[in-house]
Amino acid sequence: MSFTPSQFVRFLRDVYAEVKRVTWPTRRGTLATTGAVVVMAGAMSIFFFVIDQLIGLALRQLFGL
């Protein structure tokens, strides 16, 4: 699909209008969300590490390794 120059200019104007309507998060909101993601990722990594160790221990006990 090809654009004529006037269609391309209209497309750019529409994109600009849409970007102006976006509600951007505040710096505080962004930091809070980032912090929550980092904490949850850390908690989940610790959780899965513990589960992995328990399963490994159970298998070692079961097979006598």
N, C-alpha and C positions, 0 to 999 in steps of 0.2 A: 504494500500500500504506500503510495507516495503522497506527499503533502504539497500543496501549492504554497508559495510564500505567505499568502494572506491567511491560509488555514493554520500554518505554523505559528504565525504571530498571534492568532486568536487562541490557539492551544496554550501558548506561553502566558497570555493574559489570564486564561482560565486557571492555569496552575497557580499563578501568583495570587489570584483571588481566593483559591482554596487554602493556600498556605497562610494567608492572613486570617482565615476563620479558625485555624487550629488553636485549641487551647493548650498552650505549652505548660509543662509542669514548672513549679517554682524550684529554685535551687534547694530549698529545704525539703520539698517533697521528693526530689530526685535523690538527695542524700539519704533520706529515710528509707526509700525503696531499695536503694543500693545496699544499705546496711542490712536490711531485712533479708535480702537475697544472700549476702555473704554469710550471715549468721545461720540461715537455713542450710546453705551448702556445707558449712562446717559441721553443723549438727548431723546432717545426713551422712557425711563422710565418716564421722565418728561412729554413728549407729551401724553402718554397713561394715566398718572395720571390726567392731565387736562381734557382730553376727558371723562374719567370716572366720574370726578366730574361734568362736564357739563351735561352728560346724567343723572346722579343721581339727579341733581337740576331740570332738565326738568321733570323727572318722579315725583318728589315730588310736583312740581307745578301742573302737570297734574292731579294727584290723590289727591291733597290736604292733603298730609301727613306732 
